Amino acid sequence: MKSEKKSLLQDLIEISGGSIVTDGGFATQLETHGASINDPLWSAICLIKEPHLIKQVHLEYLEAGADILVTSSYQATLPGFLSKGLTIEEGESLLQRSVKLAVEARDSFWTSAKRNPRNVYRRALVAASIGSYGAYLADGSEYRGLYGPDVNLEKLKDFHRRRLQILAEAGPDLLAFETIPNKLEAQACVELLEEENVQIPSWICFTSVDGENAPSGESFQECLEVINKSNKVEAVGINCAPPHFMESLICKFNQLTKKAIIVYPNSGEIWDGIAKKWLPSKCFHDDDFGFHATRWRDLGAKIIGGCCRTTPSTIQIISNALRENF
C-alpha cells in the first residue's frame, strides 16, 4: 500500500527529532521597538503604519531559533480594517502583506544561514494567523468564549471565510487558528477548511482560563470531537494560557487526540480585556521556559513556543533547551 506523503509540518517535526519551536509574543516585541499598538487592530495596526517593524520582529525570532513564524494577522480582519476607513481591497492587500512579510523574512534569513558551513538553523515554515471572533471584538471575549445567542455556526463561518481564502492564497505553509474559546468556533474552522478545500496543513489552538476546559466551560473532549474527524487539521493544542497549565493539558490532549500537540503559553500574566492591560500573576521567567519546554516535549508536545509577553530571548532559551536535550 502506498504511504501518504508527509506534509511540510510533519517533515520538519521528523527531521528535528520530534519537536520544533514556534515563535513568541509579537505585540510584545513590536512595543520594544517603539510601536504603538493600543488599537482594536492590536499588532495588525503595524501592517498599515510600520510594516518594516513586523519584518524585523520575524527576523529576530528566526535568529532566536524559531522553526515557525506566525504572521501578524491575528487581529487583522476585513471588518476591522473597514472600521479604520480602508476599502475591502486595501484590507485584503494588508492580509496578503502579513504573509508576504513573513515569507520574505524567512527566505532572506534562510538564504544567508545556509551559506554558513556551521549553520544550525532549519528552514522555517510560515503559519498564517487566524484569530478567533473574540479577538476581533477586542473585548477579551476569546477568554470567555460566550459570544451570545446571535452568533451561530453560519455567522462564524461567514466571519472567517474571506480572510481564510485570502491568507491561504497568499502562500503560507500553514494556517494557525488561535485562541479558539469554544466548540462552535472550532467546528466553524473545521467546516471552512473542508468547504474551501484548503490544501495546506493547519493547527487549531484553544485557550483556557481554568487549566481544565475551554473558556466557554466546554470540555476539551467535546471541543476535539469535530477536529479529530478532520484530515485538514494536523495539530491541536493551547495558546495564550498560563504556562503552569501546560503539563496537565498536554496529558489531557494526549488522551483525546492522535494529532500533533502544540503549546505556546503566555508568560503567566493575565490580560484585562476591558482595561486593556496586563495584570501581574504567577509568571514564568525565560529560564523557567527552558526547563519546562523539555518537560512538555517529553510529555508529548511536538510544537512548543511562546505567546503574549514572551520574547526572542524566551524562544532562544526554549530552542537551546530542546536542541541540547535532543
PEFENFEN-V95502 format. One record per run of one state. SS is the DSSP state (hx for helix, st for strand, lp for the rest). FROM is the first residue (numbers start at 0). LEN is the number of residues. If there is no record, write none. Layout:
ss->(SS;SS)
from->(FROM;FROM)
len->(LEN;LEN)
This chain:
ss->(lp;hx;lp;st;lp;hx;lp;hx;lp;hx;lp;st;lp;hx;lp;hx;lp;st;lp;hx;lp;hx;lp;hx;lp;st;lp;hx;lp;st;lp;st;lp;st;hx;lp;st;lp;hx;lp;st;lp;st;lp;st;lp;hx;lp;st;lp;hx;lp)
from->(0;7;15;19;22;25;32;41;49;50;64;67;70;77;83;87;113;124;131;132;137;140;143;152;169;173;180;182;195;200;206;212;213;218;219;228;232;239;242;256;259;265;269;272;276;279;285;299;300;306;311;324)
len->(7;8;4;3;3;7;9;8;1;14;3;3;7;6;4;26;11;7;1;5;3;3;9;17;4;7;2;13;5;6;6;1;5;1;9;4;7;3;14;3;6;4;3;4;3;6;14;1;6;5;13;2)
